[in-house]
Amino acid sequence: MHTREIYPHQVDVDTYPALLADKAILLQQLFDDLVMPELEVHGSQPSHFRLRAEFRVWHDDDRCFYAMFEAGNKHKVYEVRDFPIASTLINRLMAQLLDAIQDHELLRRKLFQVEFLTTLSGDALITLIYHKPLGDEWRAAAEQLQSQLGFPIVGRSRKQKLILERDYVNETLHVDGHPYHYRQIEGGFTQPNGGMNEQMLSWVRATTQYIGGDLLELYCGNGNFSIALANQFQRVLATEISKTSVAAAQANIASNHATNVDIIRLSSEEFVQALRGERQFTRLANIDLSSYDFRTVLVDPPRAGLDDASVAQAQGYDHIVYISCNPNTLHRNLQTLCTTHDVTRFALFDQFPYTDHIETGVVLTRKSSV
């Protein structure tokens, strides 16, 4: 996922409704050449919606501060004292961390970047990234800082990762009146806007209700959708290539008692090859693909969208749920998918207010003539 910088002075909550309306118009115009249903617009909280943030640390003699740089001009530095789009917990920890390390030379020296990962349920993780090796003295000082702040700290430098307590946060999302528990690992992908993620999960559950059969999911990440959809299908088989995400997904399956969900570490392209019998993988040794009754496929690909083979594979199922972080590649994929399927639901999820980024969801159903 690419970085989208939002400067504190650029955030005006009063402008948010108009900015959201503009996004909806742009999205509808992009898909104007296709037969699309009415757009469902899901707006975000206008402030304190982002659950993770990262900041460069700028050093000025014996003082350090959080810094952002003007786009295209790395010599223009903005000091960040608060960040209104970030969670209230991030804003609180930003100030507490700086106060704690300002006069602590060992913790402050060569500190290059700070990353905060928080949750709706009140957990947090702080990653301190340095341009120096981290030894026992740093660990002792960081453990004292961790105790002072009340949340775990991870230290990073070149070829080093020091975990003082844990390298993940525990999140609980509430969807349709039900709590879902997720482990979100430092460095792994998670949806940054927790409230919007709850809306997305509710929307996907509503669009797949009563379909039945089994669900195939490609690009499942930490099991974000898999877990929330487990009780709507007989079985769920999901794939993900990232080892970090697969490890988190396995933990999430266990904590949610989702006994009908299996996660396989394969890329989308590899899994399609396995489904077609073109290749065999030892990671599928205990999975009988022929026993599944896949009626629905859910895809949440990276910005590049689906490759041609995955598009062709998706066309083999009655129902397709496509979550996209890039409407342009979604539009390209729909040019093919709409030859066999009709778009029955069309939604905008504003994961990143005050930016031009648009998260889109579509549901397709096989044409009766196919």
Secondary structure as GFF3:
##gff-version 3
##sequence-region A 1 370
A	DSSP	three_ten_helix	8	10	.	.	.	ID=ss1
A	DSSP	three_ten_helix	13	15	.	.	.	ID=ss2
A	DSSP	alpha_helix	16	30	.	.	.	ID=ss3
A	DSSP	beta_strand	40	42	.	.	.	ID=ss4
A	DSSP	beta_strand	52	60	.	.	.	ID=ss5
A	DSSP	beta_strand	63	70	.	.	.	ID=ss6
A	DSSP	beta_strand	73	79	.	.	.	ID=ss7
A	DSSP	alpha_helix	88	101	.	.	.	ID=ss8
A	DSSP	alpha_helix	105	108	.	.	.	ID=ss9
A	DSSP	beta_strand	111	118	.	.	.	ID=ss10
A	DSSP	beta_strand	124	130	.	.	.	ID=ss11
A	DSSP	alpha_helix	136	149	.	.	.	ID=ss12
A	DSSP	beta_strand	153	157	.	.	.	ID=ss13
A	DSSP	beta_strand	160	163	.	.	.	ID=ss14
A	DSSP	beta_strand	168	175	.	.	.	ID=ss15
A	DSSP	beta_strand	178	185	.	.	.	ID=ss16
A	DSSP	alpha_helix	194	208	.	.	.	ID=ss17
A	DSSP	beta_strand	214	218	.	.	.	ID=ss18
A	DSSP	alpha_helix	224	229	.	.	.	ID=ss19
A	DSSP	three_ten_helix	230	232	.	.	.	ID=ss20
A	DSSP	beta_strand	236	239	.	.	.	ID=ss21
A	DSSP	alpha_helix	243	255	.	.	.	ID=ss22
A	DSSP	beta_strand	261	264	.	.	.	ID=ss23
A	DSSP	alpha_helix	268	275	.	.	.	ID=ss24
A	DSSP	three_ten_helix	282	284	.	.	.	ID=ss25
A	DSSP	three_ten_helix	289	291	.	.	.	ID=ss26
A	DSSP	beta_strand	294	299	.	.	.	ID=ss27
A	DSSP	alpha_helix	308	314	.	.	.	ID=ss28
A	DSSP	beta_strand	319	324	.	.	.	ID=ss29
A	DSSP	alpha_helix	327	337	.	.	.	ID=ss30
A	DSSP	beta_strand	341	349	.	.	.	ID=ss31
A	DSSP	beta_strand	359	366	.	.	.	ID=ss32
###
